[in-house]
Amino acid sequence: MGRMKDKFTEEQERLVNEAVEAFIDDDYQYQEYLNALAESMGYSAPKSVTQEESQANHDAWWDSLTDEQKQQLYIDQEKAFKPIGDIYEQTESCFQAETDEKDHISNDMKGLNNQYGV
């Protein structure tokens, strides 16, 4: 029985390893296909960008904007985040109402109902 179990375990391990290798190969081949497709369409192969390069690109873009464009970006950002601020204020007021109720309950327990052990 031990020999059959060992054979079965070896077979299962072999099948798992084959599946993993096939997945890795498929992923690699798919990436190679995408790279070849991009090159055939005239795009260059992707290159990694450092944090310094990214920051330099952003700074150059920001410096190229006029003051009016910068102001418009700020206004657009404020409009985009206003709904989030409204939701935050509504949520905050709900929490404040719950806190007020809890304070009222705890004050009540220390007040007249204290004699009843409530």
C-alpha positions as a printed Julia matrix, in Angstrom:
118×3 Matrix{Float64}:
   0.0    0.0     0.0
   2.88   2.38    0.78
   4.33   1.93   -2.67
   1.0    2.78   -4.35
   0.65   5.87   -2.2
   4.17   7.02   -3.13
   3.43   6.47   -6.82
   0.18   8.42   -6.53
   1.9   11.31   -4.7
   4.69  11.46   -7.3
   2.13  11.54  -10.11
   0.16  14.33   -8.43
   3.32  16.39   -7.89
   4.32  15.88  -11.52
   0.9   17.04  -12.73
   0.98  20.13  -10.5
   4.48  21.03  -11.7
   3.42  20.65  -15.34
   0.42  22.89  -14.77
   2.57  25.56  -13.12
   5.13  25.43  -15.92
   2.4   25.65  -18.56
   0.93  28.69  -16.83
   4.33  30.38  -16.62
   5.0   29.59  -20.28
   1.59  30.91  -21.32
   2.13  34.15  -19.41
   5.59  34.6   -20.92
   4.35  33.82  -24.44
   1.42  36.22  -24.06
   3.75  39.02  -22.96
   6.06  38.29  -25.88
   3.06  38.39  -28.23
   2.0   41.78  -26.85
   5.53  43.15  -27.21
   5.77  41.9   -30.81
   2.34  43.36  -31.59
   3.32  46.73  -30.12
   6.54  46.79  -32.13
   4.72  45.86  -35.35
   2.32  48.77  -34.75
   5.24  51.16  -34.39
   5.38  51.39  -30.62
   8.66  50.88  -28.89
   9.13  48.27  -26.22
   8.06  49.53  -22.8
  10.81  50.81  -20.54
  10.79  51.29  -16.82
  10.72  54.82  -15.47
  12.47  55.93  -12.32
  10.86  58.13   -9.67
  13.25  60.95  -10.58
  12.26  60.8   -14.27
   8.59  60.76  -13.36
   9.02  63.76  -11.04
  11.03  65.63  -13.69
   8.29  65.0   -16.28
   5.63  66.22  -13.88
   7.61  69.33  -12.96
   8.19  70.15  -16.64
   4.47  69.72  -17.34
   3.49  71.87  -14.35
   5.95  74.62  -15.33
   4.52  74.62  -18.86
   1.03  75.56  -17.57
  -0.15  79.14  -17.35
  -1.54  80.52  -14.09
  -5.05  80.36  -15.57
  -4.63  76.67  -16.43
  -3.35  75.95  -12.93
  -6.32  77.8   -11.44
  -8.71  75.83  -13.65
  -7.13  72.56  -12.52
  -7.63  73.61   -8.91
 -11.28  74.51   -9.54
 -11.89  71.2   -11.33
 -10.32  69.31   -8.45
 -12.5   71.14   -5.93
 -15.6   70.27   -7.96
 -14.53  66.63   -8.18
 -13.98  66.29   -4.44
 -16.99  68.32   -3.3
 -19.36  65.31   -3.33
 -16.87  63.4    -1.19
 -16.75  66.29    1.26
 -20.55  66.42    1.39
 -20.7   62.7     2.17
 -18.05  63.16    4.85
 -20.01  66.01    6.46
 -23.23  63.99    6.41
 -21.5   61.0     7.95
 -19.84  63.19   10.56
 -23.18  64.73   11.55
 -24.7   61.23   11.91
 -21.86  60.19   14.2
 -22.29  63.39   16.19
 -26.01  62.65   16.63
 -25.2   59.13   17.87
 -22.61  60.54   20.28
 -25.14  63.07   21.59
 -27.65  60.27   22.18
 -25.05  58.2    24.03
 -24.13  61.2    26.18
 -27.81  61.77   26.93
 -28.27  58.13   27.91
 -25.21  58.11   30.15
 -26.25  61.41   31.74
 -29.73  60.01   32.33
 -28.23  56.99   34.08
 -26.35  59.27   36.43
 -29.46  61.38   37.03
 -32.91  60.49   38.19
 -32.83  56.85   37.11
 -29.69  56.19   39.13
 -31.82  55.25   42.14
 -33.39  52.4    40.13
 -30.03  50.93   39.11
 -30.64  51.63   35.45
